[in-house]
Amino acid sequence: MAPPSPNLDSQGLLPTEVRRTESRSPARPATTSLPRCPRGEFSSRYDDWYILDSFPEFDVCPSCLDQIIDRTMPELCRYFKRAPRRPSGTATRCDFNNPWVRLAWLLTLQNSRPKIDLLDDVAHIYASGERCPGESEVSGSWYGLLDGDRLIGDFAVCPVDRKVLETLFPSLKGQFTRLSTSDPRRRRCATRVGSRWYAALLDAFVEMDSKAGSRSGKVDLKPLLELLRTTSASSTSSSSASSSTNHPPQTPDPSPKCARDTLVLNRHWHIIPSLPELTVCPTCYADVIRPALHSGSRLASSFTRTPLLLPDPSLSSSVFFRPPSSTQGASCQLYSPRMRRVWAKAVAGGDDFEYLARRARERRKVEAAVQGQHASLVRLMEQRGREAVSPRLAEERFEREWKEVLREWKEWE
C-alpha cells in the first residue's frame, strides 16, 4: 500500500495527543509519541519486511514493528508476519510512514482495541487506487461537512479522505454530503497531509469523536468550527481577489496571515489561560508552539488547542488580561525572532513558565506604552492642527515623532 504523498515527516503531522475520556472524571490528555519511521522512501535494499496477515500489500519495516507495534501493544504483533521473498529490485517503503496509518494506530491505542481493524480498513481504502490530490487544485467530486442542515463554509475534502475520516471517526458518518458536480470551481483538499493545518484539523476531529462517544454518538462540530472560524478574513479577501480575475475562490487555510504587531479586532488567539498577555496567532502557533507540543513540552500543552476570541465568555473574566482603555484589539506576541528566542529558551530550560511569563508581560507592557504614545501623539496632532497656521506642518511633525517612537520599538522588539 503506497502512502498518499511522498517524503512526509509523519511524526510532525500527527495530532498532538490521544485523549482518553472517562465518565467519572474530565478528559485528560494521554500523549503518545510515535518514533519516526526510518524507511519512508522507496528502496530495494531491504528484504526483511513484514506484512499484515489479512492484507499482504501493507508493508511494515522491522523498526516500526519493534518500536511502535511491539512496544505499545505487543499482543497485536500476532497480526503481522514476515513477507515472502520478493523479486530482486522490488522497491518498497513502510506504510507506517503514512500519517493516516499512524493516526489509526494512535486511535487503536486510545481505545485499547483488541484487533488491528483500523489499520486493515485504512489499508483497504488505499488499495482501491484512490489518492488525495494533495496540494493540487482540481474540480470533480468533493464532499462538504454539514452542521445541521448547513454546509460549513468552503470546507471540502476529497473522496478518499472522506472514507478515511469516516473510518477513523465513526461519529462523522452521515455528516459529509457530496457537493454538486455542476460546480466548476477547483478545490484543494482541506485535510491534505501536506497542509500545515493537518495536525490541527486532526486534533479537532479527535476531540469531536471522543466527545461524541460519551454522548451516544451525537457529534458536536464546535471544535472544528472554532478552528475554521479564523478563515473568514482570508476567505473574504480570497473571494474578492477571485472575483476580480474571474477565478472561483479556493478553500482557504484555516488562518489569516499573522498580523505581527498590528492591533486587530475580532481575531482568535491561542493563549495560556494563566498568561493571556501572550496572544499567539494560529500561524505562529503552527510554526512555533505545535513542534514543541509534539516534542512533549508541558509549556506548549498549556496553550488552548483552538484559538479563542478574547475575552472568552466561557471562562472567568478575571483570568484574562484587560488591555488599557486607550487601546483596542490584540496583536501576535510570538512573531519576532527575539520572542521566539525567549520561547525556545523557556522550553529548553525545563518549560520555565516564570521566565516566559516575565518576558511576555515585559513585552506587553512596552507595547502598551507604545500604543499609549501613539494615542497621545494623535491627540497632540489634532490640537496642533487646530492651533497651527498650517495643518500640514502639524502632520509632518506628527510623522517625525511617530517614526522615532516606531524606531525605538523596532530596536527593542
N, C-alpha and C positions, 0 to 999 in steps of 0.2 A: 504494500500500500504506500504510494508516494505521498509525502506531506503536501499540504496545499500551497506552499510557497517556499522558495529556496532560502537557505542560509539564514534562518531566523534565530535570534537569541531567545530561545524558548523560555529560559528561566526568567528573563526580564519581562516577558509578555504575560506571565501568569497573573491571576488575580492575587491581591495582597494577602488573602487569608482564606482559610476554610473555617466556617463558623459552625459550631455545634449549638443548637438551640434546645434547651431543656425547659419543660413546662414549669419546673419548680424554681427556676431562677432565671435572671436575664441572660440573654445570649452573651457568651464570652468568646473572644477570638481564640482560635487554636491554630496558630500559624504553622504550616508545614512547608519547609523549604526543600525543593527537589534539586538534586545535583544536575549540573548541565550535562547534556549528552555529548560524548566525545566523537560520535560518528554521525554528525548532522549533514555531512557531504557524501555524495555518491562515491563509492570506492570499490575496486575489485581486489583489493589487497587482503581482505579478510575472508576466512572460511569457517568462522566459529559462531555463526548466527543462531539465534533462537527464534521460534515462531509460535504463534497461538495454535494450540492443538485444534481449535474449532475453525481457525481461519489462517491457512498457511501463508497467505500473502502479507500477513502482519509480521514485520521483522523487528527483532529486538537485539541490541548488542549485549555482550556479556556484562559490560559495565552497568547499563541501566537495569538489567535483570538483578544484579547483585546490589547496587547502590540504591535503587528505587523500590523494586518489587520485593526482593528478599528481605531488605532491611526494614521496610514499613509494614508489609503484610505477607510474611513468608508462607502462610497457608495457601496463598494464591499461586505460588510457583508451580503447583501441580498442573496448571492450565497451559504451561509452556513446555516446549520440548526442543531438542536440538534439530536444526534444519538439515534436511538431506544435502549431501554434497552437490554443489551447483556447477554448471559448465564453467570452465576457465574464462576469465574476463567478464563475468557477470557483475555488474555494478549494483551495489545495494547501499541503502542508508537506513539508519534506525528510525522507526516510526515514533519513538519517544522524543524525537526532536520536534514533533508536531504539537504546537501549543494546545490544540483541542484534545489531543490524546492525553497530554499531561493534566489538563483540567479534568478529564474523565477519571484519571487516577486519583486526583485530589478529592473528587466527589465520592469515589469509592471508599477512600479513607474516612471521609467525613461521616458517611452513613454506615460505616462498617459492613459494607455489602459482602455477602459470603461468596459471591460469584464475580466473574470477570465480564459480566454482560454489557456494562457501559463501553468498555474498550471494544468488545466484539461488535456492538451496534455502530459505533463511530467508524470502525474499520470497514464495515459493510457499506456505509454511506459513501465513503471514498472509493470503494471498489466499483461503484457504478460508473466511474469515469467522470462524474461531475466535479467541477472545480469552481471555487470562488474566483471572480475576475480580479480580485485584489485591488491594486491601485488603478486599474483601467476603468474608464468611464464608458459604460455600454448601455444600450437600450435592450428591450426584451422583457423577460419575466422577472418581476420583483415583488417582494412582499412587504407590506406595511404592518405596523403594530396598532391594534385597536385599544383605545382607552374608553371603555363603554361602547358607544356607537360612533366614536370619532377616531379618525386616524391621527397618529402622533406626528405632526409636522411633516418634515421631509425625511423622516427616518425610514430607511429602506434596506432590506437585506436580500441577498441572492438566495436562490432555491436551496443550494447545498447548505448554507449557513443556517437557514430556517430549519432544515431537518436536524442538523446537529444541535441547535439550541433547544428544539422540542425534545430531543433525545436526552440531553443532559439536564434540562429543566422542565419536567413534566407539567408544571403549572402553566407553562406558556402555550400548551396545546389549545388550539381554538382562539388564541389571541392574535395570530397573524392572519392577514387577509391578502389575497392576491390583488395587486394593483392593476388597473386597467392596461391592457396591452395596446390600446389605442393611443396611450400617452406616449408621444415620441421622445420624451426627454431622456437624455443619457444620464445614468446614475453611477455612483460609486458605492460599493457595499459598506454600510455603517459598521459592520463587525469584522472587516478585513483584518487579518492578524498583523499586517504591516502598519496599521494605524497607531499613532502614539496614544490613542484613546482606547485601544483594545482592552487593556487591563482594567481601566476604569469602568468600561461597559460591563465587563465580566463581573466585577465587584457588585455592580448594581443587580445583575441577573442572579448572582449567588444569593444576595440579600433578599431579593423578591421571592425566590423559590423557597428559601429557608423559612421565611415568614408565612408563605402560603401553606407549607406543611403543617404549621401549627394552627391554621385557620380552615381546616378541612378542605384545602385545595384552592381556596379563593385567593387569587393573586392581586396584590396591590402594586401598581406601577409607579408609586411615588418615588422610590429611589432612582428609577430611570428618568422620570420626568424632571426631577431636581437636577440631574446631570445634564439633560438636554435643554433645560430652560435657558442656559447660558448661550445657546445657539441663536437666540432671537436677534441679537445685534448683528452677528455675522450673516445670518440668513437674510436680513433686510438689506444689508449692503450688497450681498451676493446677488439677490434678486434684482436690485436696481441696476447693477452693472450688467447682468444678463439681459435685461430688457433693452438696454441701450445698444446692445450688439446683436440682438435677435437670437441669443442663445438661451436655452432654458436653464433655470437655476440648478445648481448641483447640490447634492447632500453635503451640508457643511460639517466641519469638525465641531465637536460639542464644546467649543470655547472660543470667545473672541480673542483677538491678539492682546498680549499683555499691554496694559495702559502705562506701565512703568510708574513714574512719579506724578502722573496726571490724576487729579481727583475726578472720580466718576461716581455717578449716582445709579442706584438700582442695579448694581453689579453683584454677582455672587462670589463669595470668597471662601477659601479653605482657612480655617483658624484652629488654634488650640484654645478650647473654651476658657482656660485659666490664663491665656495670654492673647486676648483678642486684638491687641495692638499689632500683632504680626499677621496682617492680612496678606494672603498669598493667592494670586490668580490661578485658574486651572492650568494655564500653560506652564507657569513656573513650578506648580505642584508636580506636573508630569515630568518636568526636566530635572528637578532637584529633590523633591520630597519622596516621590514614588521609588526611585532607585534605592534610597536609604531604607524605605519600608521593606523592600524585597530582601535587603541585607539584614533585616531583623532589628532595626533601630527602634527602641522604645519611644524616642523623641518623635520620630516620624509617625508612629502609630497613634500619637496623641492628637494629630490633626483630624478634623472632620473628613470623612471619606467623600462626602458630596459637598459641593460649595453651597454656602448659606447666604441668604440676603440679610444683611445686618440692619438693626438688631433682630435676631431670630426670636419671634414671639413664643416659640416652644420652650425657650429657656428663660431663666430668671434675668430680668433686665439688669440686675445689679452685677451680673457676671461680666457684662460687656463694657468695653471701654467706650466712653462717650466723647466724641471729638469736640474741640472747643466750639462755642456757639458761633464763632466767626467763620467756621469752615463747614463745608458740606461734602458728603461723599467720602470715599476712601481710595487709597492707592495701593499698588503692589509693593510689598516691603522686601521682596526677595529677588528682584531683577538684577541688581547691581553686583559686579564682581566682589565688592567689599562685603556686602551682606551674605553673599554665597560663601565667602571665606569664613565668615562668622559661623554660618550654619555648619560648614564642614568641620570647623574646629570644635563646635559643640558636640557633634556626633562622634568625632574621633576621641573626644575627651570623656568618653563614658556616658554619652547622652546627657551632657551638662545643661540641665534646664535653667539653672540660675544664671549661668553665663549668657545663654541665648536670650533670656528674659531681660537681663540688664542691658544688653546691646540693642535689642529690639525697642525697648522703651526709650533708650537714649536717642535712637534714630527718629522715633515718632515724635519725641519732644522737639528735636531740631526741626523736623519737617513742619510741625505745627507752628513753630516760631517763624519759619519762612512764610507760611501761609498767612500768619498774622501781619508780617511785614508787607506782604502784597496788599492785604486789605487796607492797611494804613496808608500805603502809597497811593492806592486808588482814591481813598477819601481825600488825601492831600492834593492829588492832581485835580480832583473836582473842585476843591476850594481854590486852588491856584488858577484854575481855568475861569472861575467866576470873577476873580480879582485881577487877573493879568490882562494887559493890553492885548497880548497875542496868545490865544489858547494853544496855538501850535507850539510856542516855546515851552508852555507848561507840559505839553505832551512829550516833547523831546526830552525834557528834564526827567520826567517820569521814566521814560525808556532807559535813560542812562543809569538812573538809580536802581531800577529793577534788574538791569543786566548785571550790575555789580552784586546784587543780592544773589542772583542765579549763579554767578561765577563762584561765589563763596560756597553756595550749596553744592555745586558740582565738585568742587575741590574736597569738600567734606565727604560727600557721598562716594 
